[in-house]
Amino acid sequence: MKPLKTFAAIALVTVSGAAFAASHSDTGNPMVGGAAMFPDKTIVENAVNSADHETLVAAVKAAGLVDTLSGEGPFTVFAPTDDAFAMIKPESLNALLQPEAKDQLTTILTCHVVAANAMSDAIAGMIADDGGMHPVPTVGGCTLQAKMDGDEITLTDENGRTATVTIADVKQSNGVIHVIDRVLLPKQ
């Protein structure tokens, strides 16, 4: 059972991933959470179709970020899956979703957002240009370190936690989503 199932059930948005999903023939985008992702829709409009990010959806709603991620952008969102959120102790996750933790939750979520449209080939190019590691400043004030691990992009937060991009380049009208397998945190 997924944590926060009842809270997630009332959520309005979803973002997701399943390892390197096939492209949807109508959109040219990878499938995410078993659903087509349409490049002419916003991050939020597409998110509602994915089945793998119920916890992220609940968190985005609790943090009051729905309007922001529906905005013009451009945004690059590194979107942790439900399995990534499941690595956090349930009591800690539930505490983050309470109204009194809104500021902390907002900081955590915005540490997954970059104010740019950064496709994976551009990120890989910046990594190569910087000698194997590229700093990625986020709108939440965190700086992630992007590296290549074979053909995969990894992101390391300021605490040394590393996430891997499992689905890259999910084009949105206001940016791009890269699905990741771990929640990244601001420096503690």
N, C-alpha and C positions, 0 to 999 in steps of 0.2 A: 504494500500500500504506500502511495506517495505521501510524504509529509504535507500537511496543510491542505489535504484534499478538499475539505469543505470550503476553506478560504479560496483556494484556487478555482473551485467550481464557479464562484461568483465573479472571477476576474474577467476583464474585457479584452485583454490582449495576450498573445502568446508568441514566443520566438523559440526555434527548436533546432534539433539535429539528430541525424542517424548516420553513422559513419559513411562518408562519401556516397551519398545518395545519388541515384541516377538523375539525369536531367529530365525535366518535364517537357515533352515535345511541344506543347503550346506556349511555353514561356521561355525556353532556353536556359532557365535557372535550375539549379539543383532542387530536388525535392527536399523538404525539411519537415521532419516529424510526420512523414507520410502525406504531406500536402504540397500542392503546387504553390510556388512563390512567384508572384507577378511583378515584373520590373516596373510597371506603371502604377503600383500601389505603394503606400508608405510602409515604413517599418511596422507600425501598429496595425495597419490594415492587413498586412500579410501575416502578422504574428497570430492573429485570431484563428488561423487555420492549422497551426502546428500542434501536435499531440505531445511533444517532448519537453515543453517548457512551461508547464503549468505553474511551477514554483516561481520562475522568473516573471511570469505574467502577474502573479499575485504580488510579487515584490515591486514591480513597476507601478502597479496600481496603488499599493500602500505608500510608495514614495511620492506619488503625485506626478509621475513622469510621463503619463500617457500623452498629454498635450505637447510636451517637449519633443517626444519621439515621433509625433505626428506632424511636427513642424517642417519647415523648408529644408533644414540641414545645410550642408550635407553632414551626415553622421556615418561613422564606422562603428558598428556595435559588435563587440566580442560577446556572444550570447551563450552563457553556461546552460547546459542541459539540466533536466531534473536529476539525473544521476550525479552531476557535479554538485548540485545543492544538497544531495543526500549524503555527501561527505561531511557536511556540517552537522554537529549534534542537533537533534530535533528541538531541544529546549532552547538552544542558542538561536536557531533559525526562527522559531516561534517568537522569541523575544524581539528579534529584529523587525518583525512584521507588526509590532504593536505601535500605536500612534506616538507614544513617547520616544520611540527609537527612530522616528522618521528622518531626522538629520543624519544619523549614522547610516541608515539604509540608503539614503540618497547618495552619500559619499561613496559607499561600496558600489552601488550600481553605476554611478558616473565614472568610476575607475575602469569601467568596461566600455566607455564611449570616447571616441576621438572626433574632434570637430573637423573632419575631412572625409573625402570619399577615397579610401585607401584599398584598392584591389590587391590581391595576394601577390601579383607580379611586381607591383610597385613596392610593396613591403619587402619582398625578396631582393629587389634591386637596391633598396636603401640598406638592407643588411649587408649585402655584398660590398656596396660602396663604403660602408663604415667598418670593413674588416671583419665581418662575422657577427656583429651585434649592433642593433640600432635602438636608440632610446625612443619610446613612444609616449609622449605626454598626453594625458587624458583630461577631459573636462572636469573630472573630479579631483584634479591636482596630483594624481599619482603619475609616476613614470614607470612604464613597463619596459622590459628589455626584450626585444624581438630577436630571435635567432632561427637558424635553419637546423633541423634535425633530419638529415636526409632530404626528402622532398617536402617535409612538413614544417610549417611555421610553429614555433613555440613562443610563448610569452611568459616572462618571469616577473612577478610582482616584487615590491620592495621588501617583502618578507622571505623571499626565496622560493615561493610556491610557483610551480610551473604548470601552465595549461598548454594543450596542443590544439591547433585548429583542426577540427575533424571534418568540417564542411566549409569550404571557402567560397567567396565571391557570389553570395546570394544578393543579386542586384535589387535595389529598391528605388522608388522615385526620389527619395530623399537621402540616399546613401547606399550602404552595403552592410550585410550581416556576415560575420564569420562565426560559425558555431564552435564553441570550445568545451573541453571536458573537465574544467575545474573552475571554481569561483576564485577570482583574484581579489586580494584585499589591500587596502591602504596600509602604509607603514604603521605598525603598532608600537 
